[in-house]
Each structure stands twice: as C-alpha cells, then as structure tokens.
C-alpha cells in the first residue's frame, strides 16, 4: 500500500520546486533526529490537484490523519507522527500569542502609542506630563522637587505650577486651535485633546457624560458617538441649582429625557445633579457601581461643563462608605473656572473590586461663546447664582391691559452683554422675551452672523419656543399674561400669531430653536407630559434626582 498523501506541509520543512513525484522532503532544523522520509502520491490524487486554478491563492487546508492504532501497513508513518506533533506545537504557540495580543490591546491605541504609561508621570491636578524645562508651560515643577519625589517614588503626588495658580483663581488658558482660547499662551490644541479620547470607542468602558443644563444644546456634544462608540452612557445633567426659583424638576427631568431620546444614544439613565449642593450625586454613585461591572469609568463632556467639580463631589459622597474613595480625595483633579483645566487623562483609584475612574480633557467646541471671547472675559460667561428672568417689554403692574397691549415691539433691539443682539423685525401680536441674566462686557469680537427666525405660536397657555445661544443661555418666547378684571386670575388674551426676529451673534456661535424648557413656577403649570406607548416606556431611560 502506498503511503498516505499529505495535502499541506508544516512550516518545519520545505519542498524543492524542481522535483516531481516521488519527491524527497528535506527537514530544516527539526527538533527531532529523524531520517529523511520518502513520500509518494498515487495517480488518483493528480486530478484533485489539477482542479486548483493557478490564480487560486487561498491557503491549503491541513488535514491531519486520524490517529491510528493499527499495525503493519495501517500503522502511522514517521511523517504522520511528526506532522501531528508540529500541529500541536503550532496550536499552543498561536494560543499563547493571542493571549499576549489581547493584553497589549488594552494598553495601546490603534496607532501603537500608550494610553497611559506608568513611565510618564503626570500632574494629578490637570493630567499634563511633568517637566522641568519650561517654567510657564503646563506640567512644570521645580527640578529639585522633581528629583526628590522621583527618588522616593512619589511623582504621582506632585502638582504643577500652573495648577497651583489656577487653584488661586488665576485665569491661565493653555488650549488653542478650533475651539481654543485667545489672549494667552497656547500649549496644546483642541484637536490634540480630542485625539486623546479617540481610543474610548474601541474599548469596553462605562461613559459618564456630563451636560450643562444652562447650555443644554451647546454642551451636549452632537457627535458623541465618535468618542463613546457603542459603550453604555450614564447622562448627568449638572448645575440644576442655577435654574430659576420655583422650578419643578420633575418637568425638567421629563424634558431632558424627551430631548435625549431623540438623539438615539445608548443612555442607561439620566440624573439631575448639582456638584455644589451634592443634589443627585449619591444616585449617580450608586448607578456607577451597579453598571461598571469591573470596567473603567470615564467622565466625558465639553469644556467647562463641570467634570472636575463633579468628580470631587462624587469622591466626597463615595468616601462616606468607601475607604478607597476617601484616600483618592487627597490627590483630586483641580477645579477651575478656566475651560481646558484638564489637559490629559487623570487616573483615580476610586473603586474597590476593579476598574479605575478617569477624568478626561474637556471637548472644546468652536461654536460656543467661550471660544470667541478673550480669556479675561471667560469668568463672566459662567453664572454663579440662580438665574432670574428678565421680561421685555417691562410693563408696570399698575397699567391697564389695554395699555400693555399698546406697547410696541416693532423695531425693539435687545443686547445681551454685547454678545447677542435680538431685533424684533415684525410683530403681529404682543409677546415678550425672557432671557436669563448676563453680565455686561466691553469687548466682543463682533456680531457677524445674523439668523432670521419666524416663530409661530398657537398655544396660548405655554411659550412658543426657546432660542438657545451656544455657551451662554436661552431666551424664551412666550405670550403676555393679562390680569382678568372679572375673576382676578391670570389668563391669556391672545390669538395665534407670528413673530419675526433677527438674532445677531459672533460668527462661529450656534443658535438653537428648541421646545421651551419648563423653568420657574410657571413652567410647572403649563408643562404637559406626553403619553407614552408601552414600547416607548421600556426604551426610554429613567431619570433621577
């Protein structure tokens, strides 16, 4: 009986190209001391080999002969035994290589650069790499202090000079480029900061996404999928303590969920929070522990949305029950009013049982007001106290309803701190504009962009819409309330109409027209909850406070 034919060859030996059957295969560096093996093929195999086209470059499939316990001619040849051993060794080596590659992928980006290297020490306040050469650049520390801490392996306890100044209220920007800031030195571009977050969409992590309620549309990150990928998201709405007095947060929570559902993200739940008063922080901490499942947790959001303040509040809340979080509070990220305080990912050991907490650089957006003003004007963009509405026109309470109707809006212009100008082009019926308060500033880049708006209002019991200015706030368009002479109650004496506005803003700043946010005591009166189907009820994320 002729020896069994081999349909594929082990990498341990090669075939001379100038030989035909019967062929002699010579071994190369075989670990076994075996004599040369003579293998022949029968003529019945030739038609099968001719069926492979010369253009077919697909690899041959290795077919291992079944183990045989026969004797005599049925016994396995030395070639069979050698091939079995080689295939077993190759399979073991492939399994070891796959395990090693899996570990390396967790440490490297797609371009091969390290996400977080223990060999590069960073400032625990801003995440910038520590350096001793440029004294005005982020990450600078005194050389003697650096050597001392390095000798005692305490570089993770160092705070750079820029962070020390920021902690004392100095306005030191470091981010330039598309979305960066003017008026001081720029050490890193907004594009480079976004690139530091690009690896998240390729990893299995839990994303905690922060949105500023005062600038909901401008800070939401429209292209958040490019950063978060398919990872689950816990949406945290910050600064709810700034909403006008009397606001019904139940209405606001439903309004936020409605707006979030339309964006079709993988949002697990929504939390209304305040880092200043710690409202809602305990609920976020509970959901993070529930959903992280051993994964790393990344805090994501636009610049100056309050990520560092949120982390400080989160650690403070968790420290009440978790000694690991209590220890992490000693070296927490710097909290500053300057957008772009955090310049690199900051790893925080805040959890027991696996997973790290990461503070990330803010995503700088060119369409927000902060990107066009001078760095010295940045503090005036962030409200420090509860918002209060201002009405236009400001009619006196002792005037009659007929006098109020006679107040004209045609030709009226409203200037909002030099950054926004609203012209009433045409008024068919009386309306009033209700913006949050803002501080006046002398310098502005100019109002080059003009957007014409035609706003129709049909419901007499609720505002028509909000005009939201990215990075600043919003203006509510609502009917005038008139006092009834009969019942003494507030009623609406208005028929459907239309208002024409021209809104002027700096060139890159975006204007959003959105459904009105139900703020203030009146918001709880006119807001209507939408009836949901059973399918919508199951798919909508729950919200908490």
Secondary structure, 3 states (H helix, E strand, C coil): CCCCCCCCCCCCEECCCCCCCCEEEEECCCCCCCCCEEECCCHHHHHHHHCCCCCCCCCCCCCCCCCCCCCHHHCCCHHHHHHHHHHHHHHHHHHHHHHHHHHHHCCECCCCCECCCCCCCECCCCCCECECCCCCCCCECCHHHHHHHHHCCCHHHCCCHHHHHHHCCCCCCCEECCCCCECCCCCEEHHHHHHCCHHHHHCCCEEEEEEECCCHHHHCCCCCHHHHCCCCEEEEEECHHHCCCCCCHHHHHHHHHHHHHCCCCCEEEEEECECCCCECHHHHHHHHHHHCCCCCEEEECECCCCHHHHHHHHHHHHCCCCHHHHHHHHHCCCCCCCCCCCCCCEEECCCCCCCCEEECCCECCCCCHHHCCEHHHHHHHCCCCCCCCEEECCCCCCCCHHHHHCCCCCCCEEEECCCEEEEEEEECCCEEEEECCCCCCCCCCCCCEEEEEEEEECCCCCCCEEEEECCCEEEEEEECCEECCCCCCEECCCCCEEEEEEEEECCCCCEEEECCCCCHHHHHHHCCCCCCCHHHHHHCCEEEC
